[in-house]
Amino acid sequence: MSWIRAAITGVLVVAVTFFLLVWVPDYILNISGSSRSTKVFFATTEFLVALLLIWFALRRLQQRKLL
């Protein structure tokens, strides 16, 4: 049964990672009403913060033996 839990966790990690590292920055860049440099700043900041959060979450999942 543990391989099923690992597979589900892996799929969720990939989905959340895609959402946070691809979809959200793209959405930020397509918002109208701000200058391009402001949108790039926010998209880059969101990407780096999301990357750190994912790194932290993966370490926690590893410690709890879910990955």
Buried (B, 14 or more C-beta within 10 A) or exposed (E): EEEEEBEEBEEEBEEBBEEBBEEBBEEBEEEEEEEEEEBBEBBEEBBEEBEEEBEEBBEEBEEEEBB
